[in-house]
Amino acid sequence: MNMAKSKHWLLHICVCLLLLAGLPDSRAATVHAESSVQLGVTPGIRGEYKQAGVVPVQVTVSNGGADVEGSLVVAGSKNDDFSVGYYQPVSVAKGATKQVTITVPGNAIDPFGYVALIQGDEIVAQTKIGGRRYGPDTLFVGVLAADVDTANFLGAMPQSVLPNPVRVLPMQPEQIPTSKVQLEMLDILVLNNFALDGLNGQQVQAIRDWTAGGGMLVLAGGAHYNKTAGVLADLSPVEVTGVTSLTAFSSLAVEKNKPLVLEKPFTISAGRLKTGSVVHAEGGVPLMAVRSLGEGKVLYVAYDLSEEPVASWSGNSRFWAETLTKAFGSSLQRTERDPMDGMWGLNQAADRIPQLKLPDVKWTALFFGCYALLAGPVFYYLLRRKRKQGYMWVVVPVFAVITGVAIFSYGALQRELARSCIKPASSTCRGTDRRGPRRSRRCLCRRAATMSWK
């Protein structure tokens, strides 16, 4: 009987195992679901970005499975405990491909970071950010030109003149973003012999806003200048009225052993200065002029940067290093600043302000020790002797309020005294001190406060 029961249970177990073997593998289904969605990532411009400002991260989502609705997340390396995720809702229909651009701080991502598509609590697809990240002091020069090699000489500028490393990025019209924020990764934007009408209105407005917000715009093109400047011509410091030609470029000389020789007339755009200042001129014709626009600057160049013999002139890189330094000045060093620096600068602000110096730790400990002694054992002992321990519920809170008001009043008094020690630099000092010339106590306070700042 027992043998019969054992065979019966063994038969049931075999049937169950066969049924389980015939069921679809849930793990395999999950892998299939993940592989049905593919992510493509392009950070910055052609995969290049720097550790400063903001970086547009373009994510391409290709869905080969069922409809997906979730969130795209961009985050730094998984090994970074301080990594922050930046989310963007997204929905992609079956068989569709969608492009989403997420703008993130440059110091929050790196090539080892990742982009993931999350649906609920499940990661549907994931891939690395990749690309190449540069330091915050690197000058990013975007170039829109008919010839992709137009501004390559800028990448060879001597660091003895311009210490910043330079990265030249040839761009296509579709790579120009439609918002100022996404364009802020660039420090300089060069337009040369380029049909500006190839950009839409939003892209052109983004260039305007970016320039006014601190960007450095170069407008060039020579005989093709009007095509290049287009609707941005009003930003130029020079009003172009036509073209002319030169037989010599004496103003472009940088070294005697590297002269620029013209074997035939060289065509340039001609015009008059309407605002700003002339950087270089030839025969009364402005070759280069610069103007300020908001927090940014616009540099006008009268010739085509890709035209020979200027393009291959051996002194070209040094000449442009000197020209950019002269035209843009301190604006070139803004690349070393990060938008978050203004917040982190408050980290130790209290230590750098004399009026906000904290009291000595020993006196603070003594004060709170006395407060605890009074509010506890002393008050309890006194009220117990009077047989009115119930008054502790009133006496202790009242004492706490009085103590708080006293601390606040003392701090306010010290702050007013510190303020009274600071006088304008133009004020005169009167009075005496034991160490020499006639100076008032207030002036001595001002001197002490100034020393504490150094």
C-alpha positions as a LaTeX table, in Angstrom:
\begin{tabular}{lrrr}
\hline
Residue & $x$ (\AA) & $y$ (\AA) & $z$ (\AA) \\
\hline
Met1 & 0.00 & 0.00 & 0.00 \\
Asn2 & 2.76 & 2.37 & 0.91 \\
Met3 & 4.58 & 1.50 & $-2.32$ \\
Ala4 & 1.46 & 2.36 & $-4.32$ \\
Lys5 & 1.15 & 5.77 & $-2.60$ \\
Ser6 & 4.84 & 6.51 & $-3.26$ \\
Lys7 & 4.40 & 5.77 & $-6.96$ \\
His8 & 1.30 & 7.99 & $-7.01$ \\
Trp9 & 3.15 & 10.98 & $-5.52$ \\
Leu10 & 6.15 & 10.39 & $-7.78$ \\
Leu11 & 3.84 & 10.51 & $-10.81$ \\
His12 & 2.39 & 13.81 & $-9.64$ \\
Ile13 & 5.85 & 15.31 & $-9.16$ \\
Cys14 & 6.92 & 14.29 & $-12.66$ \\
Val15 & 3.79 & 15.83 & $-14.18$ \\
Cys16 & 4.43 & 19.11 & $-12.32$ \\
Leu17 & 8.04 & 19.23 & $-13.51$ \\
Leu18 & 6.93 & 18.67 & $-17.10$ \\
Leu19 & 4.37 & 21.46 & $-16.82$ \\
Leu20 & 6.97 & 23.85 & $-15.38$ \\
Ala21 & 9.40 & 23.00 & $-18.15$ \\
Gly22 & 6.75 & 23.89 & $-20.72$ \\
Leu23 & 6.01 & 27.33 & $-19.24$ \\
Pro24 & 7.80 & 30.36 & $-20.76$ \\
Asp25 & 10.82 & 31.52 & $-18.77$ \\
Ser26 & 9.96 & 34.79 & $-17.03$ \\
Arg27 & 13.63 & 35.78 & $-16.94$ \\
Ala28 & 13.96 & 35.27 & $-20.67$ \\
Ala29 & 10.84 & 37.39 & $-21.18$ \\
Thr30 & 12.39 & 40.19 & $-19.17$ \\
Val31 & 15.60 & 40.11 & $-21.20$ \\
His32 & 13.57 & 40.16 & $-24.40$ \\
Ala33 & 11.58 & 43.14 & $-23.14$ \\
Glu34 & 14.79 & 44.96 & $-22.30$ \\
Ser35 & 16.39 & 44.22 & $-25.66$ \\
Ser36 & 13.32 & 45.51 & $-27.50$ \\
Val37 & 14.18 & 49.09 & $-26.43$ \\
Gln38 & 17.49 & 50.54 & $-27.58$ \\
Leu39 & 19.07 & 53.77 & $-26.25$ \\
Gly40 & 21.52 & 55.94 & $-28.14$ \\
Val41 & 23.32 & 58.77 & $-26.28$ \\
Thr42 & 25.21 & 61.80 & $-27.61$ \\
Pro43 & 26.43 & 64.15 & $-24.88$ \\
Gly44 & 27.43 & 67.71 & $-25.71$ \\
Ile45 & 28.55 & 68.31 & $-29.29$ \\
Arg46 & 29.41 & 65.12 & $-31.17$ \\
Gly47 & 30.09 & 63.42 & $-27.85$ \\
Glu48 & 32.42 & 66.12 & $-26.49$ \\
Tyr49 & 31.61 & 68.23 & $-23.44$ \\
Lys50 & 33.36 & 69.89 & $-20.54$ \\
Gln51 & 33.15 & 69.86 & $-16.79$ \\
Ala52 & 31.53 & 73.26 & $-16.49$ \\
Gly53 & 28.28 & 74.99 & $-17.31$ \\
Val54 & 25.47 & 72.84 & $-18.62$ \\
Val55 & 25.60 & 70.01 & $-21.15$ \\
Pro56 & 22.77 & 68.92 & $-23.46$ \\
Val57 & 22.51 & 65.11 & $-23.50$ \\
Gln58 & 20.61 & 63.88 & $-26.55$ \\
Val59 & 18.97 & 60.49 & $-26.03$ \\
Thr60 & 17.50 & 58.48 & $-28.89$ \\
Val61 & 14.92 & 55.87 & $-27.84$ \\
Ser62 & 14.07 & 53.14 & $-30.37$ \\
Asn63 & 11.18 & 50.90 & $-29.35$ \\
Gly64 & 10.83 & 47.54 & $-31.09$ \\
Gly65 & 8.36 & 46.11 & $-28.57$ \\
Ala66 & 5.15 & 47.16 & $-26.86$ \\
Asp67 & 4.34 & 50.78 & $-26.03$ \\
Val68 & 6.60 & 52.15 & $-23.30$ \\
Glu69 & 5.80 & 55.02 & $-20.95$ \\
Gly70 & 8.25 & 55.95 & $-18.21$ \\
Ser71 & 11.14 & 58.26 & $-17.41$ \\
Leu72 & 14.61 & 58.77 & $-18.83$ \\
Val73 & 17.26 & 59.34 & $-16.17$ \\
Val74 & 20.76 & 60.73 & $-16.67$ \\
Ala75 & 23.16 & 60.15 & $-13.78$ \\
Gly76 & 26.86 & 60.08 & $-13.03$ \\
Ser77 & 28.96 & 57.03 & $-12.29$ \\
Lys78 & 27.31 & 54.40 & $-10.11$ \\
Asn79 & 30.41 & 54.42 & $-7.91$ \\
Asp80 & 29.87 & 58.08 & $-7.08$ \\
Asp81 & 27.99 & 58.39 & $-3.79$ \\
Phe82 & 27.08 & 62.01 & $-4.61$ \\
Ser83 & 25.65 & 61.29 & $-8.05$ \\
Val84 & 22.33 & 62.98 & $-8.82$ \\
Gly85 & 19.79 & 61.77 & $-11.37$ \\
Tyr86 & 18.05 & 64.07 & $-13.88$ \\
Tyr87 & 14.68 & 62.78 & $-15.04$ \\
Gln88 & 12.57 & 63.42 & $-18.13$ \\
Pro89 & 9.18 & 61.75 & $-18.73$ \\
Val90 & 8.93 & 59.96 & $-22.08$ \\
Ser91 & 6.48 & 57.77 & $-23.95$ \\
Val92 & 7.41 & 55.82 & $-27.06$ \\
Ala93 & 4.90 & 53.89 & $-29.15$ \\
Lys94 & 5.62 & 50.46 & $-30.60$ \\
Gly95 & 8.00 & 50.67 & $-33.57$ \\
Ala96 & 8.66 & 54.40 & $-33.01$ \\
Thr97 & 11.90 & 56.31 & $-32.42$ \\
Lys98 & 12.03 & 59.45 & $-30.31$ \\
Gln99 & 14.79 & 61.94 & $-29.51$ \\
Val100 & 14.86 & 63.66 & $-26.12$ \\
Thr101 & 17.39 & 66.26 & $-24.96$ \\
Ile102 & 18.08 & 66.50 & $-21.23$ \\
Thr103 & 20.19 & 69.41 & $-19.98$ \\
Val104 & 22.43 & 68.57 & $-17.00$ \\
Pro105 & 25.37 & 70.29 & $-15.24$ \\
Gly106 & 28.70 & 69.38 & $-16.78$ \\
Asn107 & 30.20 & 68.47 & $-13.41$ \\
Ala108 & 27.39 & 65.98 & $-12.72$ \\
Ile109 & 28.14 & 63.55 & $-15.57$ \\
Asp110 & 31.14 & 61.68 & $-16.91$ \\
Pro111 & 31.81 & 59.02 & $-19.57$ \\
Phe112 & 31.18 & 56.31 & $-16.96$ \\
Gly113 & 27.75 & 57.68 & $-16.11$ \\
Tyr114 & 24.62 & 56.13 & $-17.55$ \\
Val115 & 21.27 & 56.84 & $-19.16$ \\
Ala116 & 18.38 & 54.54 & $-18.30$ \\
Leu117 & 14.73 & 54.21 & $-19.27$ \\
Ile118 & 12.67 & 53.37 & $-16.19$ \\
Gln119 & 9.10 & 52.11 & $-16.26$ \\
Gly120 & 7.66 & 51.86 & $-12.79$ \\
Asp121 & 10.33 & 50.18 & $-10.68$ \\
Glu122 & 11.86 & 48.35 & $-13.62$ \\
Ile123 & 14.85 & 49.41 & $-15.74$ \\
Val124 & 13.72 & 48.78 & $-19.30$ \\
Ala125 & 17.01 & 49.79 & $-20.99$ \\
Gln126 & 20.32 & 51.25 & $-19.96$ \\
Thr127 & 23.55 & 52.45 & $-21.59$ \\
Lys128 & 26.67 & 54.44 & $-20.74$ \\
Ile129 & 26.94 & 58.17 & $-21.45$ \\
Gly130 & 30.37 & 57.75 & $-23.02$ \\
Gly131 & 31.88 & 60.58 & $-24.99$ \\
Arg132 & 34.86 & 62.65 & $-23.89$ \\
Arg133 & 34.90 & 65.20 & $-21.07$ \\
Tyr134 & 37.29 & 68.17 & $-20.91$ \\
Gly135 & 38.39 & 70.34 & $-18.01$ \\
Pro136 & 36.44 & 73.48 & $-17.07$ \\
Asp137 & 39.19 & 75.82 & $-18.34$ \\
Thr138 & 39.04 & 74.46 & $-21.91$ \\
Leu139 & 37.84 & 76.93 & $-24.52$ \\
Phe140 & 35.13 & 75.30 & $-26.61$ \\
Val141 & 34.99 & 76.92 & $-30.06$ \\
Gly142 & 31.98 & 76.00 & $-32.20$ \\
Val143 & 32.37 & 76.62 & $-35.93$ \\
Leu144 & 29.62 & 77.00 & $-38.52$ \\
Ala145 & 31.28 & 77.29 & $-41.92$ \\
Ala146 & 31.17 & 75.97 & $-45.47$ \\
Asp147 & 34.59 & 74.37 & $-44.93$ \\
Val148 & 34.80 & 72.09 & $-41.86$ \\
Asp149 & 38.54 & 72.89 & $-41.51$ \\
Thr150 & 37.95 & 76.64 & $-41.39$ \\
Ala151 & 39.11 & 77.37 & $-37.82$ \\
Asn152 & 41.51 & 74.50 & $-37.17$ \\
Phe153 & 44.31 & 77.03 & $-36.61$ \\
Leu154 & 42.58 & 78.07 & $-33.39$ \\
Gly155 & 43.44 & 74.70 & $-31.89$ \\
Ala156 & 47.16 & 75.43 & $-32.35$ \\
Met157 & 47.27 & 78.80 & $-30.58$ \\
Pro158 & 50.40 & 79.04 & $-28.38$ \\
Gln159 & 49.68 & 78.71 & $-24.67$ \\
Ser160 & 52.37 & 81.27 & $-23.95$ \\
Val161 & 49.88 & 83.85 & $-25.29$ \\
Leu162 & 46.56 & 82.16 & $-24.50$ \\
Pro163 & 47.02 & 79.69 & $-21.62$ \\
Asn164 & 43.63 & 77.99 & $-22.01$ \\
Pro165 & 43.54 & 74.69 & $-23.92$ \\
Val166 & 41.31 & 75.03 & $-26.97$ \\
Arg167 & 38.96 & 72.51 & $-28.57$ \\
Val168 & 37.60 & 73.39 & $-32.03$ \\
Leu169 & 34.24 & 71.77 & $-32.82$ \\
Pro170 & 32.97 & 71.94 & $-36.43$ \\
Met171 & 29.17 & 71.97 & $-36.24$ \\
Gln172 & 26.24 & 71.28 & $-38.52$ \\
Pro173 & 23.08 & 73.43 & $-38.52$ \\
Glu174 & 21.07 & 70.70 & $-36.78$ \\
Gln175 & 23.57 & 70.74 & $-33.90$ \\
Ile176 & 22.71 & 74.32 & $-32.98$ \\
Pro177 & 20.20 & 74.09 & $-30.12$ \\
Thr178 & 17.01 & 76.09 & $-29.93$ \\
Ser179 & 17.61 & 77.48 & $-26.44$ \\
Lys180 & 20.30 & 79.64 & $-24.90$ \\
Val181 & 20.85 & 77.20 & $-22.01$ \\
Gln182 & 21.81 & 74.33 & $-24.29$ \\
Leu183 & 24.26 & 76.59 & $-26.16$ \\
Glu184 & 26.09 & 77.69 & $-23.02$ \\
Met185 & 28.61 & 74.86 & $-23.28$ \\
Leu186 & 30.30 & 76.88 & $-26.05$ \\
Asp187 & 32.61 & 79.77 & $-25.20$ \\
Ile188 & 33.15 & 81.05 & $-28.75$ \\
Leu189 & 30.94 & 80.59 & $-31.81$ \\
Val190 & 32.49 & 81.32 & $-35.22$ \\
Leu191 & 30.25 & 82.01 & $-38.25$ \\
Asn192 & 32.24 & 82.10 & $-41.48$ \\
Asn193 & 30.97 & 81.84 & $-45.06$ \\
Phe194 & 27.84 & 80.15 & $-43.75$ \\
Ala195 & 24.26 & 80.59 & $-44.93$ \\
Leu196 & 22.57 & 81.78 & $-41.74$ \\
Asp197 & 19.14 & 81.25 & $-43.27$ \\
Gly198 & 19.86 & 77.53 & $-42.83$ \\
Leu199 & 18.95 & 77.99 & $-39.16$ \\
Asn200 & 15.39 & 78.42 & $-37.94$ \\
Gly201 & 14.13 & 81.35 & $-35.91$ \\
Gln202 & 14.56 & 79.60 & $-32.56$ \\
Gln203 & 18.19 & 78.75 & $-33.29$ \\
Val204 & 18.98 & 82.32 & $-34.33$ \\
Gln205 & 17.30 & 83.66 & $-31.18$ \\
Ala206 & 19.30 & 81.19 & $-29.09$ \\
Ile207 & 22.52 & 82.64 & $-30.57$ \\
Arg208 & 21.34 & 86.17 & $-29.73$ \\
Asp209 & 20.46 & 85.26 & $-26.16$ \\
Trp210 & 23.65 & 83.26 & $-25.70$ \\
Thr211 & 25.79 & 86.18 & $-26.88$ \\
Ala212 & 24.02 & 88.69 & $-24.64$ \\
Gly213 & 24.39 & 86.26 & $-21.73$ \\
Gly214 & 28.19 & 86.11 & $-21.97$ \\
Gly215 & 29.01 & 84.29 & $-25.22$ \\
Met216 & 31.73 & 85.39 & $-27.66$ \\
Leu217 & 30.47 & 85.55 & $-31.25$ \\
Val218 & 32.74 & 85.89 & $-34.32$ \\
Leu219 & 31.16 & 87.09 & $-37.59$ \\
Ala220 & 33.37 & 86.62 & $-40.68$ \\
Gly221 & 33.12 & 85.70 & $-44.34$ \\
Gly222 & 34.77 & 88.35 & $-46.51$ \\
Ala223 & 32.83 & 88.59 & $-49.76$ \\
His224 & 30.22 & 86.27 & $-48.24$ \\
Tyr225 & 29.81 & 88.31 & $-45.06$ \\
Asn226 & 26.21 & 89.41 & $-45.68$ \\
Lys227 & 25.17 & 85.80 & $-46.21$ \\
Thr228 & 26.90 & 84.82 & $-42.98$ \\
Ala229 & 25.68 & 87.63 & $-40.74$ \\
Gly230 & 22.13 & 87.62 & $-42.11$ \\
Val231 & 19.61 & 88.69 & $-39.49$ \\
Leu232 & 22.43 & 88.92 & $-36.92$ \\
Ala233 & 24.07 & 91.80 & $-38.81$ \\
Asp234 & 22.72 & 94.27 & $-36.25$ \\
Leu235 & 24.95 & 92.63 & $-33.63$ \\
Ser236 & 28.11 & 93.49 & $-35.57$ \\
Pro237 & 30.20 & 96.54 & $-34.60$ \\
Val238 & 30.72 & 97.29 & $-38.31$ \\
Glu239 & 28.07 & 98.20 & $-40.86$ \\
Val240 & 29.17 & 96.46 & $-44.08$ \\
Thr241 & 28.54 & 98.47 & $-47.25$ \\
Gly242 & 30.31 & 96.37 & $-49.86$ \\
Val243 & 33.60 & 94.65 & $-50.70$ \\
Thr244 & 37.11 & 95.81 & $-51.49$ \\
Ser245 & 40.53 & 94.24 & $-51.98$ \\
Leu246 & 43.93 & 94.59 & $-50.35$ \\
Thr247 & 47.40 & 94.08 & $-51.74$ \\
Ala248 & 49.10 & 93.93 & $-48.33$ \\
Phe249 & 48.30 & 92.85 & $-44.78$ \\
Ser250 & 50.75 & 94.89 & $-42.72$ \\
Ser251 & 48.45 & 94.94 & $-39.67$ \\
Leu252 & 48.48 & 91.14 & $-39.44$ \\
Ala253 & 52.22 & 90.86 & $-38.88$ \\
Val254 & 53.22 & 89.11 & $-35.64$ \\
Glu255 & 56.85 & 88.15 & $-36.24$ \\
Lys256 & 59.40 & 89.42 & $-38.76$ \\
Asn257 & 60.32 & 85.87 & $-39.77$ \\
Lys258 & 56.67 & 84.97 & $-40.43$ \\
Pro259 & 55.36 & 87.67 & $-42.79$ \\
Leu260 & 52.07 & 87.35 & $-44.62$ \\
Val261 & 52.71 & 87.88 & $-48.31$ \\
Leu262 & 49.86 & 88.51 & $-50.75$ \\
Glu263 & 50.68 & 87.48 & $-54.33$ \\
Lys264 & 47.36 & 88.77 & $-55.63$ \\
Pro265 & 44.59 & 91.11 & $-54.39$ \\
Phe266 & 42.78 & 89.74 & $-51.35$ \\
Thr267 & 39.01 & 90.34 & $-51.11$ \\
Ile268 & 37.53 & 91.63 & $-47.86$ \\
Ser269 & 34.24 & 93.18 & $-46.76$ \\
Ala270 & 34.26 & 96.97 & $-46.39$ \\
Gly271 & 32.26 & 99.10 & $-44.01$ \\
Arg272 & 32.29 & 101.67 & $-41.24$ \\
Leu273 & 32.50 & 101.28 & $-37.48$ \\
Lys274 & 29.11 & 101.95 & $-35.89$ \\
Thr275 & 29.89 & 100.94 & $-32.30$ \\
Gly276 & 32.68 & 99.39 & $-30.25$ \\
Ser277 & 36.36 & 99.69 & $-31.18$ \\
Val278 & 38.67 & 98.70 & $-34.02$ \\
Val279 & 41.16 & 95.95 & $-33.21$ \\
His280 & 42.99 & 95.90 & $-36.58$ \\
Ala281 & 42.65 & 98.09 & $-39.67$ \\
Glu282 & 44.29 & 98.30 & $-43.08$ \\
Gly283 & 44.29 & 101.53 & $-45.06$ \\
Gly284 & 41.46 & 102.95 & $-42.97$ \\
Val285 & 39.30 & 99.84 & $-43.50$ \\
Pro286 & 38.34 & 97.94 & $-40.32$ \\
Leu287 & 39.72 & 94.39 & $-40.54$ \\
Met288 & 38.62 & 93.43 & $-37.03$ \\
Ala289 & 36.38 & 95.27 & $-34.60$ \\
Val290 & 34.76 & 94.31 & $-31.32$ \\
Arg291 & 31.76 & 95.47 & $-29.34$ \\
Ser292 & 30.09 & 94.51 & $-26.10$ \\
Leu293 & 26.58 & 93.09 & $-26.14$ \\
Gly294 & 25.10 & 92.60 & $-22.70$ \\
Glu295 & 27.60 & 90.41 & $-20.88$ \\
Gly296 & 29.03 & 89.02 & $-24.14$ \\
Lys297 & 31.06 & 90.35 & $-27.06$ \\
Val298 & 30.89 & 90.29 & $-30.86$ \\
Leu299 & 34.03 & 90.25 & $-33.04$ \\
Tyr300 & 33.76 & 91.35 & $-36.68$ \\
Val301 & 36.31 & 89.95 & $-39.16$ \\
Ala302 & 36.46 & 91.42 & $-42.66$ \\
Tyr303 & 37.96 & 88.40 & $-44.44$ \\
Asp304 & 37.14 & 84.74 & $-45.02$ \\
Leu305 & 39.04 & 82.67 & $-42.46$ \\
Ser306 & 39.39 & 79.75 & $-44.88$ \\
Glu307 & 40.78 & 81.79 & $-47.79$ \\
Glu308 & 44.41 & 81.46 & $-48.80$ \\
Pro309 & 47.09 & 82.56 & $-48.13$ \\
Val310 & 45.77 & 83.63 & $-44.70$ \\
Ala311 & 44.37 & 80.19 & $-43.84$ \\
Ser312 & 47.77 & 78.45 & $-44.10$ \\
Trp313 & 49.89 & 81.38 & $-42.89$ \\
Ser314 & 52.41 & 80.11 & $-40.33$ \\
Gly315 & 51.77 & 83.03 & $-37.99$ \\
Asn316 & 47.99 & 82.66 & $-38.08$ \\
Ser317 & 47.62 & 80.80 & $-34.77$ \\
Arg318 & 49.77 & 83.25 & $-32.82$ \\
Phe319 & 48.06 & 86.23 & $-34.44$ \\
Trp320 & 44.63 & 84.93 & $-33.40$ \\
Ala321 & 45.80 & 84.16 & $-29.87$ \\
Glu322 & 46.89 & 87.78 & $-29.51$ \\
Thr323 & 43.73 & 89.06 & $-31.22$ \\
Leu324 & 41.33 & 87.07 & $-29.04$ \\
Thr325 & 43.17 & 88.15 & $-25.91$ \\
Lys326 & 42.99 & 91.77 & $-27.01$ \\
Ala327 & 39.37 & 91.64 & $-28.18$ \\
Phe328 & 37.75 & 89.46 & $-25.52$ \\
Gly329 & 40.10 & 90.07 & $-22.61$ \\
Ser330 & 38.88 & 88.74 & $-19.27$ \\
Ser331 & 35.86 & 87.11 & $-20.95$ \\
Leu332 & 38.16 & 84.27 & $-22.01$ \\
Gln333 & 38.73 & 83.37 & $-18.35$ \\
Arg334 & 35.03 & 82.91 & $-17.61$ \\
Thr335 & 35.41 & 79.33 & $-18.73$ \\
Glu336 & 37.11 & 78.54 & $-15.42$ \\
Arg337 & 33.98 & 79.41 & $-13.53$ \\
Asp338 & 31.17 & 77.02 & $-12.83$ \\
Pro339 & 27.53 & 78.02 & $-12.26$ \\
Met340 & 27.59 & 76.17 & $-8.93$ \\
Asp341 & 30.60 & 78.14 & $-7.67$ \\
Gly342 & 28.37 & 80.95 & $-6.49$ \\
Met343 & 26.59 & 78.56 & $-4.14$ \\
Trp344 & 29.66 & 76.74 & $-2.84$ \\
Gly345 & 31.26 & 80.12 & $-2.17$ \\
Leu346 & 28.85 & 80.52 & 0.75 \\
Asn347 & 30.20 & 77.37 & 2.37 \\
Gln348 & 32.44 & 79.25 & 4.81 \\
Ala349 & 31.01 & 82.74 & 4.47 \\
Ala350 & 30.52 & 83.12 & 8.23 \\
Asp351 & 34.23 & 82.54 & 8.81 \\
Arg352 & 35.13 & 85.31 & 6.38 \\
Ile353 & 32.84 & 87.99 & 7.83 \\
Pro354 & 34.25 & 89.59 & 10.99 \\
Gln355 & 30.81 & 90.67 & 12.20 \\
Leu356 & 29.68 & 87.04 & 12.29 \\
Lys357 & 32.51 & 85.51 & 14.30 \\
Leu358 & 31.27 & 82.82 & 16.66 \\
Pro359 & 31.81 & 83.25 & 20.41 \\
Asp360 & 34.57 & 81.40 & 22.16 \\
Val361 & 33.73 & 77.72 & 22.75 \\
Lys362 & 34.78 & 77.83 & 26.41 \\
Trp363 & 32.45 & 80.74 & 27.22 \\
Thr364 & 29.64 & 79.10 & 25.28 \\
Ala365 & 30.04 & 75.85 & 27.21 \\
Leu366 & 30.14 & 77.75 & 30.51 \\
Phe367 & 27.00 & 79.71 & 29.65 \\
Phe368 & 24.92 & 76.68 & 28.71 \\
Gly369 & 26.26 & 74.78 & 31.71 \\
Cys370 & 24.98 & 77.53 & 34.01 \\
Tyr371 & 21.67 & 77.59 & 32.16 \\
Ala372 & 21.20 & 73.82 & 32.60 \\
Leu373 & 22.14 & 74.09 & 36.28 \\
Leu374 & 19.60 & 76.86 & 36.92 \\
Ala375 & 16.79 & 75.38 & 34.83 \\
Gly376 & 17.20 & 71.99 & 36.45 \\
Pro377 & 18.55 & 71.34 & 39.96 \\
Val378 & 18.49 & 74.93 & 41.27 \\
Phe379 & 14.90 & 75.75 & 40.33 \\
Tyr380 & 13.74 & 72.31 & 41.44 \\
Tyr381 & 15.46 & 72.68 & 44.84 \\
Leu382 & 14.05 & 76.18 & 45.44 \\
Leu383 & 10.50 & 75.23 & 44.43 \\
Arg384 & 10.66 & 72.00 & 46.42 \\
Arg385 & 11.52 & 73.94 & 49.56 \\
Lys386 & 8.45 & 76.09 & 48.92 \\
Arg387 & 6.41 & 72.94 & 48.17 \\
Lys388 & 5.49 & 74.36 & 44.74 \\
Gln389 & 7.10 & 71.88 & 42.37 \\
Gly390 & 4.17 & 72.30 & 39.99 \\
Tyr391 & 5.45 & 75.77 & 39.14 \\
Met392 & 8.34 & 74.12 & 37.24 \\
Trp393 & 6.01 & 73.88 & 34.20 \\
Val394 & 5.84 & 77.68 & 34.15 \\
Val395 & 9.22 & 78.80 & 35.51 \\
Val396 & 11.41 & 76.76 & 33.14 \\
Pro397 & 9.68 & 77.89 & 29.86 \\
Val398 & 9.69 & 81.52 & 31.04 \\
Phe399 & 13.36 & 81.27 & 31.91 \\
Ala400 & 14.10 & 79.76 & 28.49 \\
Val401 & 12.32 & 82.65 & 26.72 \\
Ile402 & 14.20 & 85.24 & 28.79 \\
Thr403 & 17.50 & 83.51 & 28.04 \\
Gly404 & 16.77 & 83.44 & 24.32 \\
Val405 & 15.90 & 87.14 & 24.22 \\
Ala406 & 19.07 & 87.93 & 26.14 \\
Ile407 & 21.24 & 85.96 & 23.68 \\
Phe408 & 19.60 & 87.65 & 20.68 \\
Ser409 & 20.00 & 91.12 & 22.21 \\
Tyr410 & 23.66 & 90.48 & 22.99 \\
Gly411 & 24.32 & 89.31 & 19.41 \\
Ala412 & 22.51 & 92.32 & 17.93 \\
Leu413 & 24.52 & 94.66 & 20.14 \\
Gln414 & 27.80 & 93.07 & 19.05 \\
Arg415 & 26.79 & 93.36 & 15.41 \\
Glu416 & 26.00 & 97.06 & 15.75 \\
Leu417 & 29.33 & 97.64 & 17.47 \\
Ala418 & 31.11 & 95.83 & 14.63 \\
Arg419 & 29.28 & 97.95 & 12.05 \\
Ser420 & 30.26 & 101.13 & 13.84 \\
Cys421 & 33.91 & 100.08 & 13.50 \\
Ile422 & 33.75 & 100.29 & 9.69 \\
Lys423 & 33.99 & 103.74 & 8.08 \\
Pro424 & 34.19 & 104.73 & 4.42 \\
Ala425 & 37.70 & 104.79 & 2.99 \\
Ser426 & 37.44 & 108.54 & 2.35 \\
Ser427 & 36.78 & 109.38 & 6.01 \\
Thr428 & 39.51 & 110.91 & 8.15 \\
Cys429 & 40.73 & 109.58 & 11.47 \\
Arg430 & 41.05 & 111.65 & 14.58 \\
Gly431 & 42.03 & 110.90 & 18.13 \\
Thr432 & 45.05 & 109.16 & 19.57 \\
Asp433 & 46.22 & 105.76 & 20.56 \\
Arg434 & 49.21 & 104.74 & 22.62 \\
Arg435 & 51.24 & 103.56 & 19.63 \\
Gly436 & 51.69 & 106.76 & 17.63 \\
Pro437 & 49.72 & 108.95 & 15.20 \\
Arg438 & 46.35 & 110.38 & 16.04 \\
Arg439 & 43.71 & 107.84 & 15.21 \\
Ser440 & 40.32 & 107.22 & 16.70 \\
Arg441 & 39.20 & 103.93 & 18.18 \\
Arg442 & 36.76 & 103.58 & 15.30 \\
Cys443 & 39.58 & 103.79 & 12.75 \\
Leu444 & 41.56 & 101.19 & 14.68 \\
Cys445 & 38.51 & 98.93 & 14.57 \\
Arg446 & 38.27 & 99.45 & 10.84 \\
Arg447 & 41.93 & 98.52 & 10.43 \\
Ala448 & 41.45 & 95.37 & 12.49 \\
Ala449 & 38.41 & 94.37 & 10.46 \\
Thr450 & 40.33 & 94.90 & 7.22 \\
Met451 & 43.19 & 92.76 & 8.44 \\
Ser452 & 40.85 & 89.94 & 9.35 \\
Trp453 & 39.62 & 89.80 & 5.76 \\
Lys454 & 43.13 & 89.19 & 4.32 \\
\hline
\end{tabular}
